[in-house]
Amino acid sequence: MRVVGRLVCSVGALVVLASSTGAAQYAQTREGFWIGLGGGWGDAVLSCSPGCFFDRAAKGGGLSGFVKLGMTLRPDVLLGAEFNAWTKDVNGTREWVGNVSGAVYYYLTPSGGLFLKAGAGYATFQPGGSTPAARGVGVIAGAGYDIRIAPNVSLTPVGNFYFGSDGETTVGSPPLTASVKHSVFELGVGITLH
């Protein structure tokens, strides 16, 4: 929990510093192609039905990251694709969940940096080792703020929530087919090129 508190304080300090210096120097303009990437800390909850060992092991805090890209439809509306992933080392095995989503980004004012986003797409859970991945459908929602630090570059703190109904995988011995779901709350910061 200390790591999350430090991350929130660090992102808050970055927002205050960058918004007081960068916002006055560079206008919030958006047009054409854009791309961004970043990382942070995510808190995940995984569940299986019928119950399986993922319920206890692969959840909690872990590293997270995202890549996004797309086109500008209007100065206040962007359309894009976003890949989000969360990972954690569980008993010596690297496990991860991820979503690939088509998303809409809506800026509350065309000249402002605050945006909301929502989307849907593909979700997966990879338990690691020889266990096959579960694949299904997912959704994403979030908010962020573009802080201009150069004419076409923004520092972008974000808060994301992504959910996946990952489908079925076979676990354990004797084999048990389990239906897996994940949800991740993520706090991060990225760089966006407009």
C-alpha positions as CSV (number, residue, x, y, z in Angstrom):
1,M,0.0,0.0,0.0
2,R,3.0,2.3,0.6
3,V,4.0,2.0,-3.0
4,V,0.5,3.1,-4.2
5,G,0.6,6.1,-1.8
6,R,4.0,7.2,-3.1
7,L,2.8,6.8,-6.7
8,V,-0.2,8.9,-6.1
9,C,1.8,11.6,-4.4
10,S,4.5,11.5,-7.2
11,V,1.8,11.8,-9.9
12,G,0.1,14.6,-8.0
13,A,3.4,16.5,-7.7
14,L,4.1,16.1,-11.4
15,V,0.7,17.4,-12.3
16,V,1.1,20.5,-10.2
17,L,4.6,21.2,-11.4
18,A,4.0,20.6,-15.0
19,S,0.6,22.3,-15.2
20,S,2.0,25.5,-13.6
21,T,4.9,25.7,-16.1
22,G,4.0,23.8,-19.3
23,A,0.3,24.8,-19.5
24,A,1.2,28.5,-19.8
25,Q,3.8,27.9,-22.5
26,Y,2.1,25.3,-24.9
27,A,-1.5,25.3,-26.2
28,Q,-3.6,22.1,-26.0
29,T,-4.0,21.3,-29.7
30,R,-4.9,17.9,-31.1
31,E,-4.9,16.9,-34.8
32,G,-4.0,13.9,-36.9
33,F,-2.2,10.9,-35.6
34,W,-1.2,10.5,-31.9
35,I,0.6,7.8,-29.9
36,G,1.4,7.3,-26.2
37,L,3.0,4.8,-23.8
38,G,3.5,4.6,-20.0
39,G,3.5,2.5,-16.9
40,G,2.6,2.5,-13.3
41,W,1.1,0.3,-10.6
42,G,-2.0,-1.8,-10.8
43,D,-4.2,-3.6,-8.3
44,A,-5.8,-6.7,-9.7
45,V,-8.5,-9.1,-8.7
46,L,-8.7,-12.4,-10.5
47,S,-11.5,-15.0,-10.0
48,C,-12.3,-18.4,-11.3
49,S,-15.4,-20.5,-11.3
50,P,-15.4,-23.1,-10.1
51,G,-12.8,-21.8,-7.6
52,C,-9.1,-22.4,-8.3
53,F,-5.7,-21.3,-7.1
54,F,-5.8,-18.1,-9.2
55,D,-8.2,-16.6,-6.6
56,R,-5.5,-16.5,-4.0
57,A,-2.2,-16.2,-5.9
58,A,-2.5,-13.9,-8.9
59,K,-4.0,-10.8,-7.4
60,G,-2.9,-7.6,-5.6
61,G,-0.3,-5.1,-6.6
62,G,1.8,-5.5,-9.6
63,L,3.5,-3.6,-12.5
64,S,1.2,-2.3,-15.2
65,G,1.8,-0.6,-18.6
66,F,-0.1,0.7,-21.6
67,V,0.4,1.6,-25.2
68,K,-2.2,3.7,-27.1
69,L,-2.4,5.2,-30.6
70,G,-5.0,6.6,-32.9
71,M,-6.5,9.5,-34.9
72,T,-8.0,12.8,-33.9
73,L,-11.7,13.1,-35.0
74,R,-12.2,16.5,-33.5
75,P,-10.2,18.7,-31.1
76,D,-12.2,17.2,-28.3
77,V,-12.6,13.6,-29.5
78,L,-9.9,11.0,-30.3
79,L,-10.4,7.5,-31.5
80,G,-7.8,4.8,-30.9
81,A,-6.6,1.4,-29.8
82,E,-5.1,0.8,-26.4
83,F,-3.2,-2.2,-25.0
84,N,-3.1,-2.5,-21.2
85,A,-1.3,-5.1,-19.2
86,W,-0.7,-6.1,-15.6
87,T,1.9,-8.5,-14.4
88,K,3.1,-10.2,-11.2
89,D,5.6,-12.9,-10.2
90,V,3.5,-15.5,-8.4
91,N,5.6,-18.3,-6.8
92,G,8.4,-18.0,-9.3
93,T,6.0,-17.8,-12.4
94,R,5.3,-14.6,-14.3
95,E,1.5,-14.2,-14.7
96,W,-0.3,-11.4,-16.5
97,V,-3.6,-10.1,-17.7
98,G,-4.2,-7.7,-20.6
99,N,-6.8,-6.0,-22.6
100,V,-6.7,-4.8,-26.2
101,S,-9.5,-2.2,-26.7
102,G,-10.9,0.1,-29.3
103,A,-11.5,3.3,-27.3
104,V,-12.9,6.8,-27.5
105,Y,-11.2,9.7,-25.7
106,Y,-13.3,12.7,-24.9
107,Y,-11.8,15.9,-23.7
108,L,-14.1,18.0,-21.5
109,T,-13.0,21.2,-23.3
110,P,-11.3,21.3,-26.7
111,S,-8.5,23.5,-25.3
112,G,-8.2,21.6,-22.0
113,G,-6.1,18.5,-21.0
114,L,-8.7,16.6,-18.9
115,F,-10.2,13.6,-20.7
116,L,-12.4,10.6,-20.1
117,K,-12.2,7.3,-22.1
118,A,-14.2,4.2,-22.6
119,G,-13.8,1.2,-24.9
120,A,-14.2,-2.5,-25.4
121,G,-12.3,-5.3,-27.1
122,Y,-10.3,-8.5,-26.3
123,A,-9.1,-9.7,-22.9
124,T,-6.6,-12.4,-21.9
125,F,-5.2,-14.1,-18.8
126,Q,-1.8,-15.9,-19.0
127,P,-1.2,-17.9,-15.9
128,G,2.3,-18.8,-16.8
129,G,4.1,-22.1,-17.1
130,S,2.4,-24.7,-19.3
131,T,-1.1,-23.6,-18.5
132,P,-2.9,-22.3,-21.6
133,A,-4.1,-18.7,-21.8
134,A,-7.7,-17.8,-21.3
135,R,-9.1,-15.4,-23.9
136,G,-12.4,-13.5,-24.0
137,V,-13.9,-10.0,-24.1
138,G,-13.0,-7.0,-22.0
139,V,-13.9,-3.3,-21.4
140,I,-11.9,-0.3,-20.3
141,A,-12.7,3.1,-18.7
142,G,-10.5,5.8,-17.4
143,A,-9.5,9.4,-17.1
144,G,-6.3,11.4,-17.5
145,Y,-4.8,14.8,-18.0
146,D,-2.5,15.9,-20.8
147,I,0.1,18.3,-19.4
148,R,1.9,19.9,-22.3
149,I,5.7,19.9,-21.8
150,A,6.5,20.7,-25.5
151,P,4.5,21.8,-28.5
152,N,3.5,18.2,-29.5
153,V,4.4,16.3,-26.3
154,S,2.4,15.8,-23.1
155,L,3.1,14.2,-19.8
156,T,-0.1,12.2,-19.1
157,P,-1.1,10.9,-15.7
158,V,-3.9,8.4,-16.0
159,G,-6.2,6.3,-13.9
160,N,-7.6,3.2,-15.7
161,F,-10.0,0.4,-14.9
162,Y,-10.1,-2.6,-17.1
163,F,-12.1,-5.8,-16.8
164,G,-12.0,-9.1,-18.7
165,S,-14.2,-12.0,-18.9
166,D,-11.3,-14.1,-20.1
167,G,-13.0,-17.4,-20.9
168,E,-11.8,-20.8,-19.9
169,T,-8.5,-22.4,-19.2
170,T,-7.5,-25.8,-17.9
171,V,-5.6,-25.9,-14.6
172,G,-4.3,-28.4,-12.0
173,S,-4.0,-32.1,-11.7
174,P,-6.4,-33.7,-12.3
175,P,-7.3,-31.1,-15.0
176,L,-10.0,-28.7,-14.0
177,T,-11.6,-26.3,-16.6
178,A,-12.1,-22.9,-15.0
179,S,-13.8,-19.7,-16.3
180,V,-11.5,-16.8,-15.4
181,K,-12.3,-13.1,-15.0
182,H,-10.0,-10.2,-14.1
183,S,-10.4,-6.5,-13.0
184,V,-7.5,-4.1,-12.6
185,F,-7.3,-0.6,-11.2
186,E,-4.2,1.2,-12.5
187,L,-2.5,4.5,-11.7
188,G,0.2,5.5,-14.1
189,V,1.9,8.2,-16.1
190,G,2.9,8.2,-19.7
191,I,4.1,10.3,-22.6
192,T,1.7,11.2,-25.4
193,L,2.9,12.5,-28.8
194,H,0.3,14.6,-30.6
